[in-house]
Amino acid sequence: RTTLRWSSMDRSSSANLVYGTCSNRERDIFQRSDLQFPGPLAEGNPVRIPPDCFVHVMDTNKKIARVLLGPQNYTLLACEQVVFGPKKLIDLGDSWFCIIQNPVVKNGDTVEHDENGAVKLRFGATEVRKGRMAPFPLYPGEKLEGGLGHFTVVRAETGLVLRAKIDIVEDSLGLPTKRIANQEWLLPGPATYFPTDYVEIVRVLLAIVLVQGESLHLEAEQAHSDAEGVSRVVGEQWLYEVRGAPL
């Protein structure tokens, strides 16, 4: 006979963690009941973590969770329970990115822990992870914002107007450039835009091609260097008359 130990954990999540600890009839009774179950039915039963998957295991005495990677069969201690997973590792391709909320603190490639063994988090921060990298798990406290997304491809004769959310140094144009909060700049195509935590896309612009007898009367909305490298101040007006070149 199996002794059941109940807690307030979600029943559907708990049922997925029960492996070989009760009969099909007992399992059916459990799944159709209002009882809730924390994990394996009996102490010493293994949790099976499939390949390329991970789980979060919590020490109920210390209230600290840690990550376990598959493939493995892990035998829970009396003070442990699975609180998340099994879930697939996040695998990014060459043109994919994702945004992680509350990312872990790292020293190089090493995740930092506090004196109690819990991972350190940058609460309230977000981190963009992009491009080809090794599949990775979510650590306890991290969250995947939205889902996986593609990089933005800027086509020829188009451009992205970007705006800094805070004072930053960014390299969207290929060189580290200091930007102040709410400053806007143009990323001309063709290019690939890699999203960052502190820059937003304002709009997409189409190039204007001038023909013979045409010119543009322009006015600077902010201090900047124009398409010909001339410094302009706010409110300055000038004519642009370069023939055939997209602006």
N, C-alpha and C positions, 0 to 999 in steps of 0.2 A: 504494500500500500504506500502511496506517495503522500507526503504531508505538504499541504499548500501553505505558502506564506504570502500574504497579500499586502499591497501598498496602494498609494493613490496614483501610480503611474498609468498612462494611457493603455487600455486593454489591447487595442489592435497592434500597437508597437510592441507590447510585451509578448503577445502570442507569437510574433515572428522570431522571438529569441528563444523559444522553447524547443529543445532538440532532444528527442528520445527519452523524455522524462515521464511520460504518461501515455496511456493507450489512446487510440483514435476516439473511442467513446468518451473518455475523460476530457480529451482536448475539445471535442465538440460541445460538451457540457460547459466547459470553460468559456469558449468563444461565444456561446449563446447566453451566457449569464451576465449579470451586472457586476460580478466580482472583477477585481483588477489585480494585476500580477506584475511584479517588478522585473522578472527575468527568468533564469532557469528555475525549475520547480524544486530541485534538490541541490544542496551544497555539493560542489565538486563536479558538476556537469559542465562540459566544455561548451563555449560559444564558438561556433564555426564562422570564421571570417573568410569570405571568398577572395580569390586573387583580385588585385586592383581595387580593393575595398578597404574601408576603415570603420572603426567604431569608437565611441567615447565610453570609457569605463570610469565610473565614479567610486571613489572611496567614501562610503556613507559616514564614516567617522570623522574624516577631515573635510568632507564636502569639496573635494578636489577631483576634477576629471582629467583624464589623460587619453592620448590617442594610441590605438593599437592598429597596426597595419596587417592586411592579409597577404598571402594565405597562411592561416594558422588556426589551430584549435586552442582556445585559451580557457583555462579552468578558473572560474571566478572564486575568489575567497569569500568567506562568510560576510565580510563587510563591503563587498563590491557588487555593483549592478551596472548593466549597460543602459545608458541614458540617451544614446543617439546611434543610429545605424543598425545594420551595416549599410553604408552608402558608397557609391563609386568615387574613386579619386577623380579630381578635376584634371582633365587632359586638354591642354590648349594646343591648337595647330598653329601654323605659321601666320595666319591672318586673323587669329582670334584673340579676344581679350576678355577679362572679367573684372568686376569691381568687388573688393572684399571690404566689408565693414568691420571695424574693431580689429585690424590686423595685428598679428603677433609682433613683438619686438625681436629683432634679429641682430646678432653680431656676426656680420658676414653671412654665412649660410647656417649658422647655429641659432636655434630658437632659445631665447633667454627665459629662465624661470626665477621665481622669487624664492625666499628662504623656506617656504612651505612646499615647494615643488610645483606650484601652479604656473602655467605659462603667463608671461607678461603681455598685456594687450595695450594698444593705443586706442583707448575708448573714445568714441566720437569721430575718429579719423577714418578715412577710406584709402584704399590702395589699389591702383590699377596694375594688374598682372597681365602681361601680353607676350605674344610670340611663342616660339618653340621653347618649351621648358619641360622638365621632368614632371609627370603627374604628381599632384600634391593633395593632401587632405585639408579639411577645415579643422582648425584646432578649437578646443572648447572656448566659446565666446565669439568666435569669428562667424560672420554671416555672408552668404553670397547674395549680392544686390542684383536683383533681376535675374539674368542668366548669362550665357556666353554670347558675345557679340563680335561682329567683324570690324576691322579697321575701316576708316573712311578713306576711300580713294578719290582724290581730287583730280578731275580730268583736265586736259589741256584747255586753255582759254576759259577756265573757271577759277574760282578762288573761294576760300573760306574766310569769313570775318570771325576772328576769335577774340574773346574777352577774358582778361584775368579776373578771377574772383577775389584774390588777395595779392599782396606784394610777393612776387616770385622771381626766380631766374629760370627761364625755359629755353628750349632749343628747337622749337618747331621749324625754324628757318635754317637749321644746321649749325648755328653758333649759339653759345650761351648768351642770353639777352635778359637784362633786368626789366621787369614789367611791374607797374604799380596797379593797385586795385582799380578795376573798371576800365583799364586801358584796353583799347582795341587795336588790332593789327590784322594784316592780310597775309594769308598763306596761299600763294599762287600755285596753280597746277602747271604741269602734272606733278603730283606729289602724293604721298601716303601720310594721312594724319593719324598719329598715335594719340589716343585720348589720355588725358591726365586728370588728376583729382581736382586741380585748381584752375582749369581753363575750360570755358564753355564755348560752343559753336553758336554764334549770333545769327548768321544767315549765309546763304550761298550766293555768290555774285557771278554774273556772266560777263565776259570781256566785251568791250566796245571797240570796234574796228573803224577807224576814220578813213574816209575816201577823199579824193581831191575836192577842195572847196569847203571842207568841214573842219570844225574845231570844237573844243569843249571849254566852256567857262566853268572853272572849278573854284571851290572855296574850301579852305581847310577847317574841318570841324575840331581838330586837335593838332598840337604840335607834332610834326613828323618830317620824314624825308620822303619826297615824292618819287615817282617812277624813274626820274632822271637823276636822283640823288641830291636834289636841291632841298635844303631845310626850309620848312614852312611853319609859320606861327598861326595860332588860332585866329580865324577871320580873314586871313590873307586870301586874295583872289588872283587868278592868273589864267591865261589861255594855254591849252594843250593842243598842239598842232602837228604832232608826229604822224605822218601818213602810213597807213597800213599796219602799224604796230598795235597789237591788242593792248588795251588799258584795263 
